[in-house]
Amino acid sequence: HDIIDKFSEYVLSNNISIREIEKEEADNIVSKLVDEVSLDFKNNIFNSSNQMKQLSNKLKRVIKRIVWVIINHIKNGEFEISGSEVEFGRNQKLSAVQIELSDGNKLILNGKIDRIDVAKTEEGKYIRIIDYKSYNKELKLSDIYYGLQLQLLVYLDAAMEEDLLPGGMLYLKLDDPIVKTKKHVSKEEIEEEINKKLRMRGVILSDARLLKAMDSNMINESSVLDLSIKKDGSYTAKVPAATKEQFDNLRAHMKKVLKQ
């Protein structure tokens, strides 16, 4: 998380356009940042043995992969990174999520959002919340309803402003996966299969304009979201869609569950 955050800071402070950056340049920046963070991490533990050096190399490989995936997600759509490792709470950039309790006290929630992206379109400004995971994770509306998956909804509530539309709540897996094929394939085809495994999952707004902002090149299947469009026009279950009213209802329900 720290290195991905530092990458965002680096490109912003050096006026580097994510939409124009090439893979070699991105890889060089990541290598430099991993080396810097490794030196400071737990008394330079990554250089303490050959095993730890190998772990450092793996870290570098995974982050190069995921940073390039993030860059391509930005390039393929209209969203821009608004902030990374964004804290909400008292004296933070975003206010705490506050819930009035029945006894007159308040529940005050603080936290840190891995990434916030915003897309400005003629229809309005969409926001998407992205959480990094080291394993495959799906966001199910039923789990939100029963209070089992409230994290991303709390993040969305903390980041929402009056002029924003809830574009989505998404998980991005931090990985450099191995893919299996039944036949000999080209390097480009391997890259395509790897990128498919690293598409984002979660819940998005049921809005054709939002989908275009997420993935401007999508026809039947997205390269950004683990999503394809069915014949009836609905999305696959891995990325369910909710209307704005349903998003508002989910936020209200989340506060009700937390109050209980």
N, C-alpha and C positions, 0 to 999 in steps of 0.2 A: 504493500500500500504506500509506504513511504517513497519508494523509488518512482512509482507511477505518478504520485503527487509531485515529486521533484521534477519529473519530466514535463508535466504541465506547466510548472513554474518556469522551467528553463526556456521552453519555447515562447512563453508569453513575455518574459523579461528580455529575450533576445530578438523580439519581433519576428519570430519564425512562424510562417503560416502553416498550420497543420495540413491544410488542403494542398499545399505545394511541396511538402517535405517528401523526400525519397527514402526508400528502405535503408540504404547504406548510411545516410546521415542519421536516421532514427536509431539504427543499431549502434553507431559510434557514440551517440549521446547516452544511450542506455548503458553501454559498457563503462563509460566514464563515471556515470552516476552509481552503478553497482560497486565499482572499485572504491569510490569515495565512501559510500555507506558501509561497505565491508570493513574498512579500516576503523571506523568508529563503533562498529557493532560488537559489544561485549568483549572489549580488550582485544580486538582484531582476531576473534576466534576463527574466522573463515580462512586464515592463513596458518592456523596452529598445527595442521596435519594434512597429509595428502587427501584423506577422506573429506575433510572440511573444504579443501580447495576444489575438490570435485563437486561438492555441494554448491559452492560459489559459482562454478561454471554452469551447473544446472539452473541455478537461480537466474543467471544472466541469459541463458537460452530461453527460459520460460517467459521472462519479462520482455525480451526482444520480440518474441512471438505475440504476446498479448498487447504490447504497445502498438505493434503494426496492425493488429486487428482493430484496436480503438481508432487508429488513424483512418483505416479504411471505412469504418462505421461512420466517421465524420465526413469523409470524402463522398460517400454514397448517399448522403442525405443533406438536410438543411439545418440540422442541429449544430450548435457550437457549445463547447465546454464553458459553462458559466462559473463553475467552481469545483474544486476537489478537496476532500477531507474537510468539508464545511461543517463547522460546529454550530449547534443550536442550544440555547440555554441562557442563563443570566450572563450579561456582559459579553455575549457572543454576537457574531454577524447576524444570526437568525434568533428570534425570540424562542423561549422555551414553550413547549406544548403544555398548556395549563387546563386542568379539568376540575370543575367545581364538584366537591363531594357533598353528600347529603348532610354531613355534620358541620358544614360551614368551612371545613379545611379545603386546601387545594392540593391536587396531585400535580407536581411539576416535573416534567420529563426533559432531560438533557440528553444529547447524543451527538454523533458525528456521521455525516452523510458522505459516502465514498465519492460520489460524483453527482453533480447537477448539470444537466444540459438544457439549453433553451433554443427554440426555433421561432424566428419572427416571420410570420406569413401575412398575406393580405387578409386572412380570416381571423387572425389573432396570434398571440404568443403562446406556444405550447411548452410545457416543462416535462422533463422525464427524469426520474430518480433512478440511479444505477448503483447497485450494490455488488461488490466483488466477492466471489465465493471460490473456494478451492475444490469444490465438488459440484456435480449437477444438482440444480435446485429449480423446482417449479413453484409458481405461485398459484394456489388454487383458491377460487372464490369461496368455496365451502370452508376451507381452513381459516380464511379471514373471518367468515361469519361466526365460526365457533371459537374464535379468539386464539387460534393456534399459530397464525402467521400475521402479526400486526406490525412488524418492524418497518417494512417499506411504506405502509400506510401512515405510520407515525411520521416518517421522514417526509412523505409527500405533504402531510398536513403542516409540518414545520416550514416547508419551503414555499407553500402556496401563497400567492399574493392576489389581490383583487383582479388584476389585469391578465392573470395567467389561466390557461386551460390545462387540465390534468392530462398530459399526453401519455404517460405510462409509468409503471413501476417495474423495473427489470433487474434480472440477475445476469452477471457476466462471469463465466468460469475462467479462473486464472490457471491456464494449462498450456502445454505444448503437446497435444495428443498424438498417439501413433494410430495410423489408419490401416485397415486391412483391405486388400483388394483381391479379387479372384483372377485377375489377369494383369499383364504388364501395362502400366500406365505412365503417362508423361509426368514430368516434374510439376507442370501447370495443373494437371488433374489432381495430383496429390495435394497441392496447395489448396485447391478448391474444396476437397474433401475435409481437410483440416479446418478450414474456415467455416464449413458447415457445422462442425462439432463445437465451434466457439461462437455460434450465433446466440443472441440474448433471448432469455425467456422471462415471462412475467405476465402482466395485464396491461393492455393498452386501451386508449380511447377508441370507441367505435366511430371512426371518422375517416372518410376517404382522403381528405386533405392531410390529416395527421399521418396516415400511412405513407403518403407521398413524401412528407417531410422526413419520415424515418428512413425510407429507402426509395430514392427518386428513380432508381433503375428497375424496380420490381415489376414483373409481369404476372407470373403465377406463383413464384416462390421467391422469398426474400433472402438476401445475402447478409442482412443485418439482424433480423429476427428469426427465431426458429419457427417459421410460420409459412404457410401456403394458403392460397384462397381456394375454397371448395366451389363446386359447381353452383351452389345456391348463393354464393357471395359471402358466406360466413368464413371465419378464420379457423385454423386447426386448433384443437383443444390445448396444445402446449402454450399457446399465447391467446388466452381468451380476451374478448373485447367487452368493454362496459361503456354505457352512455355517460355523458357528463352528470346527469341526474343520479345514475347508479354510483358514480364516483363520490358524489356528495353524500348519498345515503351510506356508502361504505365508511366514509370519514365520520359521519354521525354515529354509526353503529360501533365503530372502533372506540370512540369516546365513551359510549354507553358500557361497552365490555370492560374497559379500563376502570371506569367508575365502580363497576361491580366488584 
